[in-house]
Amino acid sequence: MRKLVPEGATMAAFALRWILMHEAVTVVIPGARNGEQAKANAAAASLAPLSHDVMAATREIYERLIAPHVHHRW
């Protein structure tokens, strides 16, 4: 997944940006252990929108590796 993260962005910022791009999501409340993490989380909203190709690649990884372990819970 790291190869999909835009240059200069953290994995956490990428994950938050990915979540924010979903129509069904209206708010994200990430955790932070200190002020620096909170600022970094807030900065994720200023990342450029992820491309269609990055969104598709991320979706494929999610559906293949994560969904089978969590979707039965809701």
ROKOLLUM-900632 format. One record per residue (C-alpha): residue number from 0; residue in three letters; chain; x, y, z. Coordinates in nm, 3 decimals, m for minus. Last residue first. Layout:
% ROKOLLUM-900632
 seq type mol      xx      yy      zz
 NUM  ALA   A       X       Y       Z
...
This chain:
% ROKOLLUM-900632
 seq type mol      xx      yy      zz
  73  TRP   A  m2.187  m0.528   1.036
  72  ARG   A  m1.929  m0.764   1.180
  71  HIS   A  m1.925  m0.998   0.879
  70  HIS   A  m1.752  m0.721   0.687
  69  VAL   A  m1.442  m0.727   0.908
  68  HIS   A  m1.203  m1.012   0.822
  67  PRO   A  m1.304  m1.073   0.460
  66  ALA   A  m1.298  m0.696   0.402
  65  ILE   A  m0.931  m0.654   0.493
  64  LEU   A  m0.704  m0.834   0.246
  63  ARG   A  m0.882  m0.867  m0.089
  62  GLU   A  m1.148  m0.597  m0.060
  61  TYR   A  m0.908  m0.346   0.098
  60  ILE   A  m0.628  m0.414  m0.151
  59  GLU   A  m0.871  m0.377  m0.442
  58  ARG   A  m1.017  m0.058  m0.295
  57  THR   A  m0.669   0.090  m0.258
  56  ALA   A  m0.589   0.014  m0.621
  55  ALA   A  m0.918   0.168  m0.734
  54  MET   A  m0.866   0.483  m0.523
  53  VAL   A  m0.511   0.517  m0.654
  52  ASP   A  m0.631   0.480  m1.013
  51  HIS   A  m0.916   0.730  m0.964
  50  SER   A  m0.665   0.981  m0.832
  49  LEU   A  m0.651   1.083  m0.467
  48  PRO   A  m0.777   1.431  m0.390
  47  ALA   A  m0.495   1.670  m0.303
  46  LEU   A  m0.396   1.664   0.062
  45  SER   A  m0.549   1.950   0.262
  44  ALA   A  m0.777   1.723   0.465
  43  ALA   A  m0.472   1.526   0.577
  42  ALA   A  m0.343   1.839   0.752
  41  ALA   A  m0.593   1.781   1.034
  40  ASN   A  m0.431   1.445   1.113
  39  ALA   A  m0.084   1.602   1.114
  38  LYS   A  m0.204   1.872   1.352
  37  ALA   A  m0.352   1.609   1.587
  36  GLN   A  m0.030   1.407   1.570
  35  GLU   A   0.171   1.713   1.669
  34  GLY   A  m0.067   1.797   1.952
  33  ASN   A  m0.020   1.459   2.118
  32  ARG   A  m0.156   1.105   2.134
  31  ALA   A  m0.397   1.146   1.848
  30  GLY   A  m0.707   0.950   1.752
  29  PRO   A  m0.896   1.006   1.432
  28  ILE   A  m1.252   1.139   1.420
  27  VAL   A  m1.361   1.134   1.058
  26  VAL   A  m1.674   1.315   0.944
  25  THR   A  m1.929   1.299   0.664
  24  VAL   A  m1.840   0.963   0.518
  23  ALA   A  m2.098   0.812   0.282
  22  GLU   A  m1.950   0.994  m0.017
  21  HIS   A  m1.607   0.836   0.035
  20  MET   A  m1.316   1.075  m0.026
  19  LEU   A  m1.268   1.147   0.344
  18  ILE   A  m1.171   0.783   0.406
  17  TRP   A  m0.894   0.796   0.147
  16  ARG   A  m0.770   1.128   0.286
  15  LEU   A  m0.755   0.976   0.636
  14  ALA   A  m0.563   0.674   0.510
  13  PHE   A  m0.320   0.892   0.316
  12  ALA   A  m0.265   1.115   0.619
  11  ALA   A  m0.190   0.808   0.832
  10  MET   A   0.046   0.665   0.568
   9  THR   A   0.232   0.994   0.573
   8  ALA   A   0.239   1.234   0.281
   7  GLY   A   0.550   1.387   0.121
   6  GLU   A   0.519   1.182  m0.196
   5  PRO   A   0.168   1.048  m0.240
   4  VAL   A   0.096   0.710  m0.076
   3  LEU   A   0.022   0.441  m0.336
   2  LYS   A   0.363   0.274  m0.300
   1  ARG   A   0.291   0.237   0.070
   0  MET   A   0.000   0.000   0.000
